[in-house]
């Protein structure tokens, strides 16, 4: 069910939500958090779709805020039932002076005593924790992959990092980190002496994986941005050098990786790029600060040298 509320107020939206609940169209008591999505119109629907999918694991209220130029007014839309997954979605489109105070637009619609997560699918503020929406959120989710200059954005994330910040470029690394950790947990338990990481120039995950390995293994890490004609998206390969021979985890294509180890047959692994829904659902599983990400984006990033450029 979709309810349109043109030229409205936040108070009227709140009253309509209560009315919908009283009529049995939505139940707020089972919601575990409030997710605030700040996005422009062209991106908002994809973010809503991802949130609706994630809501089957995390029932929540989703507040979507878009702003624009024009005469001051607020349009709203409420989506419940089949149009909102296991969540209830409130879309706020604010224009002109009505868009000047983002915090006041959403405060009256937050679920009482429930954690708040703020998500910027793209065009995140310079300092998320200090932004109007970031100040009221326990967790703040950004995505460095949506910025044109990946390295500058990661450096900025490190400088402005606050507990509760995270980035989907880090979340996309979960399966890579699991595979590499599993390999090093097996014999012969030799120390790694050097690391090479290769990935696409548009992939901030490449740099974050290199920073994590530099922080965790305390060895020199060389990371290379591949030529877009050779590799367009995501991480290409990781090579770990040990005395008995190199361990290589490499993608010949975007959905499959091959693990090569000394004295063992090659293993083909299913390692596709993670979807937006998967990454969002993972981030919503934890509402406490991601301490490891904080160390990687600050300590690990500072220790990492500049990237090389692949041929």
N, C-alpha and C positions, 0 to 999 in steps of 0.2 A: 504494500500500500504506500502510495506517495501522496503527501499533503503539501500543496504549494501555499506559501504565505507571502505574497508580494507586498512591498512597502510596509514592513512590519517593525516590531521592536523585539528586543531580547525577552522582555517580560511576556509579551504575547506568545512568543515561541515556547517559553517555559510553561505557560498555561495550557497550550495545545498539547505538549508532551504529557502533562498530567491527565488531560482529557483522554488521550489515546490509551494511557495505562488503565484508567478507570473503565474504559470500554472493552478492555481485554485484548487490545491489539499489541501490547508490549508489556513486558515485565521487567522492571528496573532492579528488583532485589537480587537477581542472579548476575548482574553485571559486576565484573571484578576490577574494572579500571575505566578511565576515560582516556581515549586517544584523540589528541588534537592534531589535525593535519592542516598545515599551512601551505597552500599551493596555488598556483595560477590556474585559470580555467582549463587550459589545455592539458594539464597534468592531473587535475583533481580526480577525474573519473577512474583513471588507472590506479591511483592510490586508494580510492574507495573500494574498487574491486579486490585489491590485495588485502585491505582491512576486513572486508566481508568474509573472504576465505579464511583469514587468520582468526576471525571471531568464532569459528566453529571450535577452535581450541581455547580461545580466550574471549568469552562473552563480554561485551563492552559497549559503552556509548562512544560513538565516533562523532566528533565535531569537526567539520571541514570549513575552513575559513579562506575565502578568496577576497581580494580587494581590487578596486579599480578606480579609474577617474570618472568624473561626472557629477551630476547633482547629488547632494547628500541624501542617501536612503539605504535601507537594508531590505534585501529580499532573502527569504528563507525557504527551506524545503525539508520536510521530515519524511524519512523512509523507514518503514518497519516491515516485519514479515518477510516475504520472499524477496523483497527488494533490498534487504539489509542483512542477509545471512542470519547469524545468531546475535547480531548487534542491533542497535537503533542508530540511525545516521541522521545527523542534523547538518544541513549544508547552509552556511551563511555567506551571502555575497554582499559585501559592504562597499559603498561607493562614496567618494568625496570625504567630507568631514566625518561621516559615520564610520569610516575606516581608520580614523586617526588613533584610536585606542583599542588595540587588539585584545588586551587583557580584559577590559570591561565587557567586550563582546562575548567572551566565552565563560567568564567567571560564574554568571548566574545559571549556566547550563551544566556545570560540573556535577558529577554524582557525589553525594555527600559521603565523606570518610572513605573515598576510594582513591587509589594512586592515580596520578596524572602523567601521561607520556606525551611529549610533543615530538612531532615528526615533520621534517621539511624534505619532501621528495626531491627537491632541487632548490637552488637559490637560497641556501641557508644563510642566516645572519653571520656576520663576522665572528661574533662571540655568542654562541647559542645560549649559554647559561645566563648571560646578562640581558638577553632580549626579553621583551614583554611576555611572550609565551614561555620562554625558557625559565623565567623566574618562578612560575607556578608549577613547574613539572619536576617530578623526581627523576625521570629519564628523558634524555634529549637525543633524538636520532637524526643524523644527517647522512648525506651520500656524496662522497667526494668524486664518485664516478660521473656525476652530472656537471662538473665544472670543467672549463676548457683547459686550465693549467693545473694538472694533477699535483705536481710537486709543490707548487706554491700553496695549494689548498691544504695539503698534508702538513706542511710546515706551520701554517696558520692554526690548524687544529691542535698541533702540539703546543703552540704558544698560549692559546686560549683555553686549553683543556681544563675542565672542572669535573669533580666526581659526579657521575650520572650521564656524562657525554658518551656517545658511541657513534660509530659510522658503519653503514652497510658494506663498505669496502672491507672492513674487518670481519663482518659476519660471513661474507662470501668465502672466507678462508677456512672455515671450520673443518670441512672435510679434508682439505690439504694438510692442515695441522694434525688432524687425527691420523692420517696415513703416515706422515713423517715420524710422528711420535711412536707409532706402532712398530715401524721399521727399526728404530733405534732401541726399542725394548727387547729386540731379539739378539741372540749371539751373532758375532763374537764380542759385543760390548766394547768395541774400540772407540777411542775418542775421534770426533770429527775434527779435521785440521783445516778445512776450507770449504766454502759454500759458494755455489753459483745459482742465481735465480734469473730466469728469463720470462718475459711477459710482454703484453701489448703496451704501447706507449700511452694508450687511453685507460690503462688499468691501474688505479691506485692500490689495488690488492697486491700487485707485484712488489711495490715498495714496502707495504706493511708486512708482507711475508718475509722479505729480506730483513726488515727491522726486528721482527720477532725472532728469527734465526740468529741474528747478531746478538740480541739480548740474551737468548736462552743458551746458546752454545759458546758464546764468548770467543769466537774465531773470526778471521777476516771473511767478509761476505761481499762478493761481486754481484751486482745486479744490472741487468741489461734490458733496455727497451728494444723490442724487435721491430724491424721494418714493417709497417702496416701491410705491405704486399706479401710478407711472409707469414705474419700472424696478426690478426685483427683485434681480437678481444680476449681478455682474461689472461691467466697464467699459462705459460708454455711448458716450463720445466724447472726442476730443482735438482741440482747435483751436489751430493755430499761426499767429500773426499776423506777416505780412511786408509790406514796402512795396508789393509788387505785388498783394497780396490774401491772404486767409486760406486755409490748408490745413485741411480738415476730414476727419477719419477717424471715422466714426460708424456705430454698429450700429443699424439699424432693427429688428433682431431678434437673438436671442442667437447665431446661427450665421453671420450674414452681416454684413459691414461695407461701407460705401460711401465711397470716397475721392474728395473734391471738391477740385480745384485750379484756380486762375485760368487761363482760356484753354484748358482741356482738358476732354474729356468725362468724365463721372463713371465711375469704375471700381468694379465690384462685386467684393469679395474674400471668399474663404472664410475666416472667422475665428471658429471655434467656441470655446467654453470648453474648456480642456484637461482631459483625464481625469486621475484620480489616478495611473493607470499611466504615462501620458506624463510627468507631472511627476516621479514617482519615478525613472523610467528616465533622465531628463535629469540629475537630481542625482547619480545613481550613475556617470555618465560621467566625472565629475571628482572626484578625491579630494584635490586641493589646495584651499587656502582660496579662496573666491570674494571676491576683493579688491574688485570693483566693488560687490557687494551690501554689503560692510562699509562702504564709503564712503557709499552711499545711505542705509543705516539709521542712520548716525551723522551725517556732515556734511550730506547732503542733507535729512534729517529735521529737523535743527536750524535750517536756513535756511527751511524751509517754514512758511508761516503757517497759522492755523487754517482748517478747512473752512467752506464756506458750505452752506446748506441749500436744496435745490431746492424749488420749489412743487409 
